[in-house]
Amino acid sequence: MRVKRGVAARRKHKKVLDAAKGMQHNRTRSFRLAKQGVIRALQYAYRDRRNKKRDLRALWITRINAAARENGTTYARLMAGLKSTNITLDRKVLAELAANEPAAFAGVVKSLK
């Protein structure tokens, strides 16, 4: 017996077109273009979930370095000092301190000298 795929195809197309919401021009109307756009968007999302970690670490290091220089040292010396004194603050926490609690960050730097 022949199987008519109307309902299944409609469901599949609707799923892709819903995922393409917010895209421009024919990508919101044409299934073929919407499918291409959704596939590309999912590839970017997968890649950038990994790149986000890289970018945030770079941002934290930049913020720590700026705050460290305001306190008369450099990022490299600060991290070496933290390691030698067994202070286990990660870069995320140090960047938060540097941005929101400058006095506390200065205290950490002072404890290394």
N, C-alpha and C positions, 0 to 999 in steps of 0.2 A: 504494500500500500504506500502511496506517495505521501510524504510529509511536507506540508506547507509551512514555510518558515516565517510567515508574516509576523506573528506575535513575538517570536524570539528575536527576529531581526529588529523589529521596532524597539524592543526593550534594550537591545545592545546599542542601537543608534542613540536612543534617548540618554543612556548612561554616558556615552562619549560626549554628546552635545551639552549635557548638564555640566560635565567636567570642563568644557571649553567656555563656560560662562565667564565674561569679563575679557575675553579675547576680542580682537577687532576684526572688522570687515567680514569676509566670507567664512572665517574660522568659527563664527558662532552659528552659521546657517548650513554650511556644506559639511556633510559627514566626513568626506575624504580629507578636507583641509582641517577639520576639527580634530580628526584622529591623529594627523601629523603633528598638530600643535600640542595635543595632550601628551603624546609620546615624548616629544621634545621637552615639555614642561616637567614631566616625571623624571627624565634623565637629569635635567638641571637640578631638580629638587634632591635627587639621590646624591649627586656630586657635591652640592652645596651644603648638605648636612655634614659632610666630612670637612669641607673647606671652612665652615663656620668655626670649628674648633681651632683651626690654624689662625684665622683672622682674630678671634678673641684673644688668643695667647699673645699675638703680636701687639694688640691694643693694650693688654695688661702690662707688657714689658715696656711699652712707650710711656705709659702713665707712671710706672714705678721709677723709670729712669728720670723723668722730669722732676718727680718729687724728691728723688735721691739727690739730684744736682742742686735743688733748692736747699737741701740740708748738708751740702758740702762734700758729697761723695758721688760715686758713679754707680750705675746698675751692677756692673761686674764686681766691684768691690763690695757692694751691699750683699749680693748673692753669695759671694765667697765668705763674707763675715757671718751670714746666717748659717751657712753650712758648717763652719768651723765651731760656732757656738751652739750647734744642735737646736736652733730655733726652727721649728717645722711649720712655717707659714707658707702656704702656696702662693703662686703669683696672683690668683684671683682675689684672695683675701688681702694681700698687700696692695693691690690696685684699688680695692674698695677703701682701705684705710687711707691711701694717698689722696683719693678723690674726696672722701666724705669726712674723714677724721685726721686732718693734717697734724694735730698735736700728738695723737697716738702714733702716727707714722714717724714723727720726729723722735718720739720716745724709743721706738724700735731701733732707729738709726743710732741714737745716743747709747743704747745698750751694747752696741757693737764696738764702740770706741773704748 
